[in-house]
Amino acid sequence: MENYDNPFSFDIMERGDVLRDAVLDGNEAEVTAAIETGTCRLEESDANGRTVLHLAACRGHAAIVRLLINSGADINAEDRQGNTPLHWCGHIDTVEILVEMGANVNARNKMGFTPKFLAERRGVPKNTLDLFEHFEKEKSTSQGSLTNTASSYVKSPRSTVIPSVWYEFYCEMGIKNTCLLVLGLLGFSLYLAYILTGLHRGYDEKIPLDETSYKIHL
């Protein structure tokens, strides 16, 4: 199965949880067994706020997505960046299931991006993008608010690509690691400037003074 998820975001997810491991492996039988034990919490999220439904949607496990939703998983649960499972979806059958079962195709994350925009940025197939567009138009028409929806769209996203990449990087690293990285880069920049400007040579060439220095005649 082709994978259109974000490898940096999802390949580092911690294992060790029975339900999460089963979803990662795409094992529907084990997911069912884990849910039936009654000890697994579908709403439990990782450090980035992503639930097992986010993971299943990202990996394109359509049958598991349907199973999780029918078992009570929040179809519009948001992670720390405001992304719903649909925001991480790039597989046409999984998109169909999510939207048909109630996912908000026009949902916007904290950067103002829709599921379709993120899918396009990840390079998903055109037929999946066409499906997103179809559902967006269908939703707008059914609500009778096509004009309002169009006017609410953010302007060209090109000017926000860099901030969005930085924001995603910040969310992945965490505030502590991000601060340490910034401090490290600042220290390295100061050291590099110190070397390039030749200040260190000035200190090396100074004549040390002692108690007999006043006797030196120039």
Secondary structure, DSSP 4 states (H G I P E B T S, - for coil): ----S-HHHHTT-----HHHHHHHHT-HHHHHHHHHTT---TT---TTS--HHHHHHHHT-HHHHHHHHHTT--TT---TTS--GGGG---HHHHHHHHHTT--TT---TTS--HHHHHHHHT--HHHHHHHHHHHHHHHHHHT-HHHHHHHS-S-GGGGHHHHHHHHHHHHH-HHHHHHHHHHHHHHHHHHHHHHTTHHHHHHTPPPP-TTGGG---
